[in-house]
Amino acid sequence: MNSTDFIVVPIPTKVAAFVRETNRAPGYGHPAYTEVATGHGPCRHCLRTFNLGQEQRILFTYNPFHGLERIPFPGPIFIHATSCERYPSDAGYPRDLLQHAAVMNAFRKGQELIARKLVTEKGAHNAAVLDLLANHDVDYIEVRDLDAGCFDFRIESRR
């Protein structure tokens, strides 16, 4: 298995557009909050890190399991305040995030946690993904920031 055997799933473009247009969290209606970036992020739509002190970002509540699983697990995420292009699903692990520690939660359908890996070494992310996906019980991986604990994106196997 190699890095072309998985796809990266950032938040949908329609979710980012909804938040930018309404300044509300999808599914919850909570107000969204816009501020100058004080942390690396990433933007959950383009999966690029923020330019600290320069770019505006929007904070809102998001359920990464919406449409995928029955039980919600909402939490805070950021997107660019201005429109950005969605990260291509076939582009492999996001380059901007290879320098940041991650928690990779590997799930089977039904939200059953199969395995968890903490990736703390720069550049060890692809190997961790491939190792988790080698387990045929794993249907998808939820990637979270190790420091903040918030959802970054999902990974699915192509098998």
C-alpha positions as CSV (number, residue, x, y, z in Angstrom):
1,M,0.0,0.0,0.0
2,N,1.3,3.5,-0.8
3,S,0.1,7.1,-0.5
4,T,-2.0,6.8,-3.7
5,D,-4.1,4.1,-2.0
6,F,-5.9,6.7,0.1
7,I,-7.9,9.9,-0.3
8,V,-7.9,13.0,1.8
9,V,-11.4,14.4,2.7
10,P,-11.4,18.0,3.8
11,I,-14.7,19.7,4.8
12,P,-17.1,20.1,1.8
13,T,-17.0,23.4,-0.2
14,K,-20.7,23.9,0.5
15,V,-20.0,23.9,4.2
16,A,-17.3,26.5,3.9
17,A,-19.5,28.6,1.6
18,F,-22.4,28.4,4.1
19,V,-20.2,29.6,7.0
20,R,-18.7,32.4,5.0
21,E,-22.2,33.6,3.8
22,T,-24.2,33.2,7.0
23,N,-21.5,33.5,9.7
24,R,-23.2,30.5,11.4
25,A,-22.2,26.9,12.2
26,P,-23.8,24.4,9.9
27,G,-26.3,22.1,11.7
28,Y,-26.1,24.1,14.9
29,G,-26.8,27.7,14.0
30,H,-24.2,29.0,16.5
31,P,-22.5,32.2,15.6
32,A,-19.2,31.9,13.9
33,Y,-16.3,34.1,15.0
34,T,-13.8,35.8,12.7
35,E,-10.3,36.8,13.9
36,V,-6.7,37.3,12.6
37,A,-4.9,33.9,12.7
38,T,-3.0,33.3,15.9
39,G,-2.3,29.6,15.3
40,H,-1.2,27.4,12.4
41,G,-4.7,26.0,11.8
42,P,-5.1,24.5,9.2
43,C,-8.0,25.8,7.2
44,R,-10.2,22.7,7.1
45,H,-11.2,23.4,3.5
46,C,-7.8,23.9,1.7
47,L,-5.7,22.2,4.4
48,R,-3.1,25.0,4.3
49,T,-1.7,26.5,7.5
50,F,-2.6,30.1,8.2
51,N,-0.2,33.0,7.9
52,L,0.0,34.1,11.5
53,G,-1.1,37.7,12.1
54,Q,-2.0,38.2,8.5
55,E,-4.9,36.1,7.4
56,Q,-8.5,36.2,8.7
57,R,-10.0,32.9,9.8
58,I,-13.4,31.9,10.9
59,L,-14.0,29.7,13.9
60,F,-17.2,27.6,14.1
61,T,-18.6,24.4,15.4
62,Y,-18.5,21.4,13.1
63,N,-19.5,17.7,13.3
64,P,-16.9,15.7,11.2
65,F,-19.2,12.6,11.4
66,H,-22.2,14.4,9.8
67,G,-23.6,12.2,7.0
68,L,-21.1,9.5,7.9
69,E,-22.1,8.2,11.3
70,R,-25.1,8.5,13.6
71,I,-23.5,9.9,16.7
72,P,-22.4,13.5,16.4
73,F,-19.0,14.6,17.7
74,P,-19.0,18.4,17.2
75,G,-16.0,20.6,17.9
76,P,-14.3,23.9,16.9
77,I,-12.6,24.2,13.5
78,F,-11.2,27.1,11.4
79,I,-11.5,28.0,7.7
80,H,-10.1,31.0,5.8
81,A,-12.4,33.9,5.9
82,T,-12.0,34.4,2.2
83,S,-12.7,31.8,-0.4
84,C,-10.0,29.1,-1.0
85,E,-9.8,26.1,-3.2
86,R,-10.7,22.7,-1.6
87,Y,-7.7,20.4,-1.1
88,P,-7.6,17.8,-3.8
89,S,-8.6,14.4,-2.5
90,D,-5.9,12.6,-4.5
91,A,-3.0,14.9,-3.5
92,G,-1.8,12.7,-0.6
93,Y,-1.1,13.9,3.0
94,P,-1.2,17.7,3.1
95,R,2.3,19.0,2.8
96,D,1.7,22.0,5.2
97,L,0.7,19.5,8.0
98,L,3.7,17.2,7.8
99,Q,5.5,19.4,10.3
100,H,2.7,19.3,12.9
101,A,2.0,16.5,15.4
102,A,-1.3,14.6,14.8
103,V,-3.6,12.1,16.4
104,M,-4.9,9.5,13.9
105,N,-8.1,7.7,15.0
106,A,-8.8,4.7,12.8
107,F,-12.5,3.7,12.7
108,R,-14.7,0.9,11.3
109,K,-18.1,1.9,10.1
110,G,-20.4,2.4,13.1
111,Q,-17.9,4.7,14.7
112,E,-16.0,1.8,16.3
113,L,-12.5,2.9,17.2
114,I,-10.0,0.3,15.9
115,A,-6.7,1.9,16.5
116,R,-5.0,5.3,17.4
117,K,-1.6,6.6,16.4
118,L,0.1,9.6,17.7
119,V,2.4,11.1,15.1
120,T,5.1,13.3,16.7
121,E,8.0,13.0,14.2
122,K,8.0,15.4,11.3
123,G,7.2,13.6,8.1
124,A,6.1,10.3,9.7
125,H,2.4,10.9,8.8
126,N,2.2,8.9,5.5
127,A,3.8,5.8,7.2
128,A,1.3,6.1,10.0
129,V,-1.7,6.4,7.6
130,L,-0.5,3.4,5.6
131,D,0.1,1.3,8.7
132,L,-3.4,2.0,10.0
133,L,-5.0,1.4,6.6
134,A,-3.2,-2.0,6.3
135,N,-5.7,-3.2,8.9
136,H,-8.7,-4.2,6.7
137,D,-11.1,-3.5,9.6
138,V,-10.3,0.2,9.2
139,D,-12.8,2.1,7.0
140,Y,-11.5,5.7,7.6
141,I,-9.1,7.7,9.7
142,E,-10.0,10.9,11.5
143,V,-6.9,13.2,11.7
144,R,-6.8,15.6,14.6
145,D,-4.2,18.1,15.8
146,L,-2.3,16.6,18.7
147,D,-1.9,19.9,20.6
148,A,-5.4,21.4,20.3
149,G,-7.3,18.1,19.7
150,C,-9.5,19.5,17.0
151,F,-10.6,17.8,13.8
152,D,-8.4,18.5,10.8
153,F,-9.6,16.1,8.0
154,R,-10.6,12.5,7.2
155,I,-8.7,9.9,5.3
156,E,-10.4,7.0,3.4
157,S,-8.9,3.9,1.8
158,R,-9.3,3.5,-2.0
159,R,-9.8,-0.3,-1.6
